[in-house]
Amino acid sequence: MACLSPAPGVDDRELAAEAGALAAAGLPATAATTLGDLLTGAHPGRTDPATRSVYAPVGLPWQDLALSWLAHGQALKRGIGRRIDFLA
């Protein structure tokens, strides 16, 4: 996950640096906030609606599941999104 402006957030600084995610945005690895800091409130995350958040899963299936479950619950709660029947 990365908040691309003004302070990006990542799940793992080293992994983000190795994957080139921060460099591609023209940012040093030290500019990133960890996903843990975002989830615990140690970092406020997005404070402006113009800021974009990006989640790029890289080999962490437990994290993918946790974040998708949270997103699904929020979508149901807010009445947004659409249902897809994958068995149809």
Secondary structure, DSSP 8 states (H G I E B T S, - for coil): -EE-SSS-EES-HHHHHHHTHHHHTT--GGG-EEHHHHHHTSS----STTS-EE----S-HHHHHHHHHHHHHHHHHHT-S----TT-
